[in-house]
Amino acid sequence: MAPGSGPDPTAQDLLQLATERFGDLRQAEAKLVLAAPKGEFANCGPSGDFNDPSNDPAKADAWGPERQVRAGLIRWLCTEREAADRVDPKGIRLRSAKITGRLDLAFATVTFPLGLVQCRVTDQITLQHANLPALSLDGSWTRAIAADGLNVKGDIFLREGFTAEGEVRLVGAQIGGDLTCIGGTFKNPPQKDVDGSGRALSAHGVAVRGNIFLHKGFTAEGEVGLVGAQIGGDLSCLGGTFSVLNAQAARISRHLFLRELQDPKSGTFDLTNASTDALLDDEPSWPTAGNLHLDGFVYGRISAGPTDAETRLKWLALQPEFKPQPYRQLAKVLRESGDERGARLVLYEMEKLRRTEQSRIWRNRLHNEKLSRSSLVMGWPRYGLARAWGSVLRYTIGYGFRLQCTLYWLIGLTVLGTLLFGSGYMGGSMAPTERAAYASFEEQGWPPRHYQAFNPLIYALENSVPVLKLGQDSAWAPDPGPREQERAGAVNFPPWRWLARVHPHAWVTPWLLRCYRWLQIVSGWMLATLFVAGVTGVVRRE
């Protein structure tokens, strides 16, 4: 009996044409033919309730022949002009039927939407280079779907319990709306010696003007391939389950959601050369080390998820090998968000890892390659010098990203110099540089009253900072000659005479002070030079 309140002449004509073409129609087929001209659902189950267990396609093996629809009949309705002209613009809307045979619409142009809801499709669906206004397979259970080059003006719905056993291919497809796979299951796990296994959803080169939703119960047993995909909106994997997500060179115009993923530790995520306006993720959704590929991944900002440099460095460390671009990209995003300290920390870590990687390559080359004797003789010293220079840059100016380290070194040199020169002065190892003052110092143990008093802090500071001149460095120096007094210097002052018995003047000798002064001067110039190089960017790699 036809659905609706009364017979429809168009539906009756279509039913007669279908009977002439296919012979006696099954009950479900008759319902489909009579519903198509009205744009109504052809409900082939006991009810139209989506949640009715009797409509579950997973139990279709128990369905009787009255619920079967031949795939050839659907093709006829879609492609034969005498039939397609009688189908309502709402399209074919079939529910809870078992579709037998191969549904082949390759290169066909269908003028109305195709909706197969909660249907069991027993053979492959072929939609290669077909043209459709919209496609819905909500809740259906299918085999493989071959839809390379498919052109859909509106949306594709593979959601609400949709299950595919085999590869779903949308390579090079053009989708004018959304590709929605919310709650869909794609099963094609890798199997040994089975050609084509391991690819659950292949949408390489797909162009979607709207969004791709692979979330809220989405499950893929096999690779989800989005290589080179062009997505006009969001790519949402919120709460999805992935074994492999391959989005190399994908272009995502808005947001990439990688949050609340299920069992992410067993997954692999490849975002090599991909780009998105904003990244939204969380730390529990990160994979294990070695399963995250980020080289060339460009993102404008981190809209949700960790934004501190320390946590994001853990994220970058999940890559299988060191690549500098992800570090530069993260530093750029942090700097634009106002976190200059975090950006410098990331770039410092990048430079440290880069030099470690270079050192490893050098070492492997020297160990493994068959080099000539002259190459080996020259190679090891060059390797040693490179490592030494890298250590100098790391611990002095942090490769140009931690210039405050220079200040710490200068403070350390000054403090140690203050202790040494102060001890030397009290032990008589420091003396005036002016001749008359020196003679008075040797004779009496102190310089003339008019002479500049010795200040160990200022003296050490002058020797540590090359451009700083306060007069101490020119007025005092380690004693150039042998001592003529047993206890020269400050210990000759009455308040300090008791120090002569306990002061360790024996090891704070003029020779030691001269050596430390030379070290201070050389180190000060070197630190100042490296500081300027760091400020001007000579030693930085950004």
VMD Tcl script that draws the C-alpha trace (Angstrom):
set ca {
  {0.00 0.00 0.00}
  {1.34 3.39 -0.90}
  {2.18 5.73 1.95}
  {-0.01 8.80 2.24}
  {-3.73 9.42 2.27}
  {-4.51 8.24 -1.26}
  {-3.14 6.99 -4.54}
  {-0.76 9.28 -6.39}
  {-0.93 9.05 -10.19}
  {2.80 9.82 -10.55}
  {3.66 7.15 -7.97}
  {1.37 4.64 -9.73}
  {2.98 5.38 -13.08}
  {6.45 4.94 -11.54}
  {5.34 1.68 -9.92}
  {4.12 0.36 -13.27}
  {7.38 1.32 -14.97}
  {9.42 -0.37 -12.22}
  {7.33 -3.54 -12.51}
  {7.82 -3.64 -16.25}
  {11.56 -3.21 -15.79}
  {12.25 -5.45 -12.76}
  {9.27 -7.79 -12.65}
  {7.48 -8.44 -9.40}
  {8.68 -6.03 -6.69}
  {9.30 -6.96 -3.10}
  {7.36 -5.15 -0.42}
  {10.26 -2.83 0.44}
  {10.88 -2.07 -3.23}
  {7.25 -1.15 -3.78}
  {7.36 1.17 -0.76}
  {10.45 2.88 -2.16}
  {8.93 3.37 -5.61}
  {5.68 4.74 -4.22}
  {7.41 7.08 -1.68}
  {9.96 8.56 -4.10}
  {7.53 10.81 -6.05}
  {6.22 12.24 -2.76}
  {9.59 12.85 -1.13}
  {8.57 10.66 1.81}
  {10.55 8.09 3.76}
  {10.04 4.53 2.66}
  {10.07 2.81 6.06}
  {10.77 -0.85 5.46}
  {10.91 -1.86 9.11}
  {8.07 -2.32 11.57}
  {8.33 1.35 12.58}
  {9.94 4.62 11.64}
  {11.59 4.98 15.04}
  {15.35 5.45 14.67}
  {15.95 3.86 18.08}
  {13.77 0.80 17.44}
  {16.06 -2.28 17.79}
  {14.24 -3.93 14.89}
  {15.67 -1.21 12.63}
  {19.28 -1.87 13.66}
  {21.18 -2.85 10.47}
  {23.64 -4.84 12.58}
  {20.81 -7.38 12.90}
  {19.93 -7.36 9.20}
  {20.80 -11.03 8.79}
  {17.51 -11.76 10.54}
  {15.49 -9.53 8.23}
  {13.18 -11.29 5.79}
  {13.09 -10.90 1.99}
  {10.23 -8.41 2.29}
  {12.80 -5.82 3.50}
  {15.19 -6.33 0.59}
  {15.78 -3.75 -2.15}
  {17.83 -4.48 -5.24}
  {20.67 -1.98 -5.83}
  {19.74 -1.95 -9.52}
  {16.35 -0.47 -8.67}
  {17.98 2.43 -6.81}
  {20.32 3.04 -9.74}
  {17.36 3.04 -12.11}
  {15.54 5.62 -10.00}
  {18.66 7.81 -9.93}
  {19.84 7.59 -13.52}
  {17.02 6.63 -15.90}
  {15.26 9.77 -17.06}
  {11.81 8.20 -17.16}
  {12.18 7.33 -13.48}
  {14.31 10.23 -12.19}
  {11.89 12.82 -13.60}
  {9.18 11.40 -11.35}
  {11.25 11.54 -8.12}
  {10.49 14.43 -5.75}
  {13.26 17.05 -5.26}
  {13.60 15.76 -1.67}
  {15.07 12.66 -3.25}
  {15.23 8.99 -2.39}
  {14.67 8.38 1.32}
  {14.92 4.73 2.25}
  {14.94 3.48 5.83}
  {15.74 0.08 7.39}
  {16.08 -1.89 4.15}
  {18.58 -4.53 3.11}
  {20.15 -3.45 -0.18}
  {21.42 -6.38 -2.21}
  {23.90 -6.21 -5.06}
  {26.39 -3.51 -5.95}
  {25.09 0.04 -5.90}
  {26.94 1.59 -8.83}
  {26.43 5.29 -9.54}
  {29.88 5.96 -10.95}
  {29.96 9.04 -13.24}
  {26.21 9.47 -12.79}
  {24.57 12.83 -12.33}
  {21.77 12.57 -9.80}
  {19.51 15.59 -9.54}
  {18.14 14.86 -6.07}
  {19.58 13.82 -2.67}
  {20.22 10.17 -1.90}
  {19.37 9.04 1.62}
  {19.84 5.46 2.80}
  {19.14 5.56 6.54}
  {19.73 2.54 8.79}
  {20.11 0.33 5.74}
  {22.28 -2.72 5.36}
  {24.26 -2.58 2.11}
  {25.62 -6.02 1.35}
  {28.02 -5.04 -1.43}
  {30.28 -2.14 -2.35}
  {28.90 1.31 -3.08}
  {30.51 2.95 -6.11}
  {30.18 6.72 -6.46}
  {33.31 7.59 -8.39}
  {33.00 11.00 -10.08}
  {29.27 11.03 -9.44}
  {27.35 14.28 -8.93}
  {24.83 14.55 -6.11}
  {23.08 17.38 -4.27}
  {23.52 15.56 -0.94}
  {24.28 12.10 0.44}
  {23.13 10.57 3.72}
  {24.03 7.12 5.01}
  {23.13 7.84 8.63}
  {22.99 4.72 10.76}
  {23.64 2.42 7.78}
  {25.94 -0.59 7.71}
  {27.93 -0.81 4.48}
  {30.83 -2.53 2.84}
  {33.58 -0.49 1.14}
  {32.64 2.78 -0.51}
  {34.54 3.95 -3.61}
  {33.77 7.63 -4.14}
  {36.92 9.11 -5.65}
  {36.14 12.38 -7.37}
  {32.62 12.52 -5.96}
  {30.98 15.93 -6.28}
  {28.36 16.73 -3.66}
  {26.89 20.23 -3.61}
  {25.67 19.92 -0.03}
  {26.55 17.69 2.91}
  {27.66 14.11 3.30}
  {26.32 12.41 6.44}
  {28.04 9.25 7.68}
  {26.91 9.51 11.28}
  {24.65 8.23 14.08}
  {25.90 4.67 14.08}
  {27.10 4.52 10.48}
  {29.46 1.56 10.09}
  {31.65 0.72 7.10}
  {33.43 -2.61 6.81}
  {36.12 -1.78 4.30}
  {37.80 1.35 3.01}
  {35.71 4.48 2.51}
  {37.40 6.43 -0.28}
  {36.68 10.10 -0.90}
  {39.95 10.89 -2.65}
  {39.68 14.14 -4.55}
  {36.02 14.57 -3.66}
  {34.36 17.99 -3.79}
  {31.93 18.69 -0.94}
  {30.03 21.96 -0.87}
  {28.86 21.59 2.74}
  {30.10 19.46 5.65}
  {31.52 15.97 5.85}
  {29.89 14.75 9.05}
  {31.00 11.46 10.57}
  {29.81 12.02 14.13}
  {29.45 8.66 15.83}
  {30.55 6.80 12.71}
  {32.67 3.64 12.75}
  {35.13 2.88 9.96}
  {36.58 -0.64 10.07}
  {39.50 -1.64 7.90}
  {42.35 -2.61 10.23}
  {45.71 -3.71 8.82}
  {45.76 -7.39 7.88}
  {48.77 -9.29 6.72}
  {48.76 -10.09 3.00}
  {45.40 -8.32 2.49}
  {45.64 -5.66 -0.21}
  {44.00 -2.36 0.73}
  {43.68 -3.15 4.41}
  {44.73 -0.61 7.01}
  {42.93 2.35 5.39}
  {39.66 3.18 7.11}
  {38.82 6.60 5.62}
  {40.83 7.89 2.68}
  {40.02 11.49 1.81}
  {43.30 12.66 0.33}
  {42.90 15.86 -1.61}
  {39.29 16.31 -0.57}
  {37.93 19.84 -0.84}
  {35.30 20.65 1.79}
  {33.83 24.12 1.86}
  {32.40 23.53 5.32}
  {33.68 21.41 8.20}
  {34.88 17.87 8.71}
  {33.47 16.34 11.88}
  {35.27 13.22 13.10}
  {34.17 13.45 16.70}
  {31.72 12.41 19.44}
  {32.05 8.67 19.08}
  {33.89 8.60 15.76}
  {36.04 5.45 15.59}
  {38.52 4.46 12.91}
  {40.18 1.04 12.87}
  {42.80 1.90 10.31}
  {44.27 5.09 8.88}
  {42.27 8.27 8.44}
  {43.93 9.94 5.47}
  {43.46 13.67 4.84}
  {46.67 14.33 2.91}
  {46.36 17.60 1.03}
  {42.79 18.15 2.18}
  {41.33 21.66 1.75}
  {38.91 22.42 4.59}
  {37.04 25.72 4.58}
  {35.96 25.44 8.21}
  {37.03 23.24 11.11}
  {38.58 19.80 11.36}
  {37.13 18.46 14.59}
  {38.46 15.25 16.12}
  {36.96 16.05 19.51}
  {36.51 12.81 21.44}
  {37.33 10.59 18.44}
  {39.31 7.35 18.37}
  {42.16 7.11 15.88}
  {44.86 4.60 15.17}
  {46.46 6.81 12.50}
  {45.50 10.36 11.54}
  {47.45 11.41 8.47}
  {46.80 15.08 7.69}
  {49.99 15.92 5.84}
  {49.75 19.19 3.92}
  {46.11 19.65 4.94}
  {44.86 23.25 4.87}
  {42.37 23.97 7.66}
  {40.97 27.48 7.41}
  {39.65 27.73 10.96}
  {40.18 25.37 13.89}
  {41.86 22.02 14.42}
  {40.37 20.18 17.41}
  {42.51 17.41 18.90}
  {40.94 17.29 22.34}
  {39.47 14.58 24.56}
  {40.70 11.85 22.21}
  {40.02 8.27 23.18}
  {43.07 6.03 23.69}
  {45.47 8.51 22.05}
  {48.58 6.76 23.34}
  {48.14 3.99 20.78}
  {47.62 6.44 17.91}
  {49.88 8.18 15.41}
  {49.24 11.78 14.36}
  {50.97 13.23 11.30}
  {50.56 16.98 10.75}
  {53.59 17.42 8.53}
  {53.27 20.60 6.44}
  {49.65 21.08 7.57}
  {48.27 24.48 8.51}
  {45.39 25.82 10.57}
  {44.31 29.14 11.97}
  {43.97 27.85 15.52}
  {44.96 24.70 17.42}
  {42.82 23.32 20.23}
  {44.20 20.30 22.08}
  {44.91 18.98 25.57}
  {47.83 17.12 27.09}
  {45.93 13.85 27.76}
  {45.24 13.62 24.01}
  {48.92 13.64 23.05}
  {50.35 10.36 21.68}
  {53.39 8.52 22.95}
  {56.90 9.63 22.02}
  {57.72 8.99 18.38}
  {54.09 9.07 17.19}
  {53.70 12.81 16.61}
  {54.92 14.44 13.40}
  {54.96 18.25 13.36}
  {57.63 19.28 10.85}
  {56.17 22.09 8.75}
  {52.97 22.34 10.81}
  {51.84 25.99 10.91}
  {49.20 27.36 13.28}
  {48.25 30.92 14.04}
  {47.53 30.52 17.72}
  {46.75 28.02 20.47}
  {43.12 28.74 21.34}
  {42.76 25.95 23.90}
  {45.28 23.71 25.60}
  {48.64 24.30 27.29}
  {50.23 27.60 26.33}
  {53.29 27.62 28.59}
  {56.64 26.90 26.98}
  {57.63 24.16 29.41}
  {54.57 22.01 28.66}
  {54.71 22.68 24.93}
  {58.35 21.58 24.87}
  {57.13 18.19 26.12}
  {54.73 18.19 23.17}
  {57.55 18.87 20.70}
  {59.66 16.16 22.33}
  {57.09 13.56 21.17}
  {58.44 13.81 17.60}
  {60.51 10.85 16.39}
  {63.46 13.08 15.49}
  {64.58 16.65 15.92}
  {63.29 19.19 13.42}
  {63.87 22.94 13.95}
  {60.69 24.25 12.29}
  {58.24 23.13 15.03}
  {60.34 24.99 17.61}
  {60.45 28.17 15.54}
  {56.70 27.94 14.95}
  {55.96 27.54 18.66}
  {58.28 30.43 19.52}
  {56.51 32.62 16.95}
  {53.09 31.81 18.43}
  {54.30 32.40 22.00}
  {55.91 35.70 21.06}
  {52.78 36.92 19.29}
  {50.75 36.01 22.37}
  {53.07 38.15 24.52}
  {55.14 35.37 26.08}
  {58.61 36.59 25.12}
  {60.30 34.57 27.87}
  {58.62 31.39 26.67}
  {59.66 32.10 23.08}
  {63.31 32.51 24.10}
  {63.16 29.28 26.13}
  {61.83 27.37 23.13}
  {64.49 28.78 20.81}
  {67.20 28.00 23.35}
  {66.00 24.38 23.52}
  {65.90 24.25 19.71}
  {69.50 25.42 19.42}
  {70.66 22.99 22.08}
  {69.00 20.06 20.30}
  {70.24 21.24 16.92}
  {73.83 21.24 18.07}
  {73.36 17.89 19.77}
  {72.04 16.50 16.49}
  {74.94 17.98 14.54}
  {77.36 16.49 17.04}
  {75.72 13.06 16.64}
  {75.97 13.27 12.85}
  {79.63 14.27 13.03}
  {80.42 11.50 15.46}
  {78.64 8.86 13.39}
  {80.40 10.05 10.27}
  {83.82 9.87 11.86}
  {83.09 6.44 13.28}
  {81.29 4.84 10.37}
  {82.56 6.33 7.14}
  {85.73 5.14 5.45}
  {87.66 8.37 5.65}
  {91.25 8.98 4.63}
  {93.88 9.37 7.31}
  {94.12 13.11 6.68}
  {90.33 13.47 6.97}
  {90.35 11.63 10.27}
  {93.28 13.69 11.57}
  {91.47 16.92 10.70}
  {87.98 15.65 11.54}
  {88.35 14.86 15.21}
  {89.92 18.24 16.14}
  {87.18 20.05 14.20}
  {84.57 17.95 15.98}
  {86.17 18.74 19.34}
  {86.39 22.46 18.61}
  {82.78 22.57 17.44}
  {81.62 20.90 20.64}
  {83.75 23.22 22.77}
  {82.43 26.32 20.99}
  {78.89 25.04 21.34}
  {79.43 24.59 25.07}
  {80.79 28.13 25.36}
  {77.74 29.57 23.61}
  {75.36 27.45 25.64}
  {76.71 28.26 29.08}
  {77.62 31.90 28.50}
  {74.77 33.44 26.51}
  {72.39 30.51 25.99}
  {73.01 30.55 22.22}
  {71.91 34.18 22.19}
  {68.55 33.51 23.86}
  {69.64 33.71 27.50}
  {71.73 36.85 27.61}
  {71.16 37.10 31.36}
  {73.70 34.27 31.69}
  {76.37 36.84 30.80}
  {75.38 38.88 33.83}
  {75.59 35.80 36.06}
  {79.10 35.06 34.84}
  {80.20 38.67 35.42}
  {78.74 38.61 38.91}
  {80.54 35.34 39.61}
  {83.86 36.68 38.34}
  {83.42 39.85 40.39}
  {82.50 38.05 43.61}
  {85.39 35.61 43.34}
  {87.74 38.46 42.42}
  {86.57 40.46 45.41}
  {87.42 37.58 47.73}
  {90.79 36.88 46.12}
  {91.95 40.49 45.79}
  {90.65 41.35 49.25}
  {92.53 38.40 50.73}
  {95.61 39.31 48.72}
  {95.50 42.88 49.94}
  {95.27 41.81 53.59}
  {98.13 39.40 52.96}
  {100.31 41.99 51.30}
  {100.04 40.64 47.75}
  {98.42 43.78 46.34}
  {100.54 46.92 45.96}
  {100.24 50.49 44.57}
  {101.38 51.01 40.97}
  {102.83 54.52 41.54}
  {106.57 54.36 42.37}
  {106.61 56.58 45.50}
  {103.45 55.04 46.84}
  {104.90 51.58 46.27}
  {108.07 52.44 48.20}
  {106.00 53.78 51.10}
  {103.81 50.66 50.99}
  {106.85 48.38 51.17}
  {108.38 50.34 53.99}
  {105.32 51.01 56.16}
  {102.74 48.47 54.99}
  {100.28 51.12 53.73}
  {100.31 53.77 50.98}
  {100.57 57.53 51.58}
  {97.51 59.30 52.94}
  {96.80 61.06 49.63}
  {96.85 57.80 47.65}
  {93.62 56.14 46.56}
  {92.61 53.44 49.04}
  {92.22 49.89 47.76}
  {88.68 48.58 47.23}
  {88.60 44.87 46.24}
  {85.00 45.02 44.92}
  {85.62 47.97 42.61}
  {88.97 46.49 41.54}
  {87.34 43.14 40.64}
  {84.45 44.89 38.88}
  {86.82 46.96 36.74}
  {88.71 43.87 35.60}
  {85.48 41.97 34.83}
  {83.78 44.74 32.83}
  {86.07 45.98 30.03}
  {84.50 49.41 29.53}
  {84.27 50.26 33.24}
  {87.11 52.43 34.54}
  {86.93 53.81 38.10}
  {90.65 54.27 38.87}
  {91.31 51.17 40.98}
  {92.76 49.14 38.12}
  {95.37 51.83 37.33}
  {96.26 52.49 40.99}
  {96.71 48.93 42.27}
  {98.14 45.66 40.98}
  {99.47 42.36 42.32}
  {102.90 42.96 43.89}
  {105.46 42.56 41.08}
  {108.42 41.91 43.36}
  {109.38 39.83 46.41}
  {108.00 40.89 49.77}
  {110.41 42.76 51.99}
  {108.26 42.44 55.08}
  {107.13 39.33 56.79}
  {103.59 40.63 57.03}
  {103.08 43.46 54.56}
  {99.84 45.15 53.69}
  {96.73 45.64 55.78}
  {97.85 43.32 58.57}
  {100.29 46.04 59.61}
  {97.37 48.19 60.73}
  {96.89 47.76 64.48}
  {93.26 46.56 64.25}
  {94.23 43.79 61.85}
  {97.54 42.53 63.31}
  {95.89 39.43 64.72}
  {95.14 38.30 61.14}
  {98.85 37.73 60.61}
  {98.51 34.57 62.66}
  {95.46 33.14 60.84}
  {95.25 34.74 57.38}
  {95.86 32.30 54.48}
  {98.22 34.72 52.71}
  {100.52 31.90 51.72}
  {98.27 30.66 48.88}
  {96.93 34.06 47.78}
  {100.19 34.95 46.12}
  {100.87 37.79 43.68}
  {101.32 35.18 40.94}
  {97.85 33.71 41.60}
  {96.30 37.17 41.61}
  {98.05 38.10 38.34}
  {96.74 34.92 36.68}
  {93.21 35.54 37.92}
  {93.37 39.16 36.79}
  {94.38 38.04 33.29}
  {91.54 35.52 33.34}
  {89.11 38.24 34.39}
  {90.18 40.59 31.63}
  {90.06 37.94 28.90}
  {86.76 36.54 30.16}
  {85.26 40.00 30.47}
  {86.11 40.84 26.87}
  {84.84 37.49 25.65}
  {81.57 37.81 27.56}
  {81.08 41.36 26.34}
  {81.70 40.29 22.73}
  {79.28 37.37 23.02}
  {76.70 39.63 24.64}
  {76.87 42.06 21.72}
  {76.72 39.14 19.28}
  {73.64 37.85 21.06}
  {71.93 41.24 21.05}
  {72.61 41.75 17.33}
  {71.52 38.21 16.49}
  {74.88 37.04 15.11}
  {74.77 33.75 17.05}
  {70.98 33.26 17.06}
  {69.04 31.09 14.62}
  {65.44 32.26 14.50}
}
mol new
graphics top color blue
foreach p $ca { graphics top sphere $p radius 0.5 }
foreach p [lrange $ca 0 end-1] q [lrange $ca 1 end] { graphics top cylinder $p $q radius 0.2 }
display resetview
